[in-house]
């Protein structure tokens, strides 16, 4: 499934990125519009998304059927904070934008990991995490995370040991790719986590196993959790009102 624009997003080595997960909800009135009008609005909205691909890294997802409060999500990565604002304004300035709300929105940035780069477990890369590299996985699970203040008062060596255990559990699920971004001071949460996989059951098992880890005891909040299905810009919009097909014989 093609999910890239005609231009490739160019990373800037050594520079941190802004990351935005924007969840949209369409008003019921939009579904009562004429099909031709809806299709024209979908085209206009999708064209705006396409115009940003290349300048920014854009991924599109449908949440139809997985959440009741949101219908689709756009994952945007940029080196300019102003890009996030301008793209949002252009999307909401479309005709379809007049029928949309954004019930959930998470802003974050990339940064060097305080724990992963010091973890010496088998097969672990000492990644800097300054540049996100989303794959082509079918499913994405997104949630905000905030730790208890007591976590930060622990000695650094103790926190590293606890995180070593946490990282080792994650490494045992090779089908699940974690994208960790940081929201300290720029949004309400402390972290925004995005897990990519083609096997949703593996992510469920990973989360359940991590519940028993010591690090989980220091979690203040890790909800809401969004289950997203990768698609194109047009695909996520066409899923908003799918015509009923013929019933198979």
Helices and strands as residue ranges (DSSP letters): E 18-26, H 28-31, H 35-52, E 57-62, E 72-78, H 81-92, G 96-99, E 100-109, G 116-118, E 139-147, H 149-153, H 156-171, E 177-182, E 191-197, H 200-210, G 215-218, E 219-221, E 225-231, H 233-238
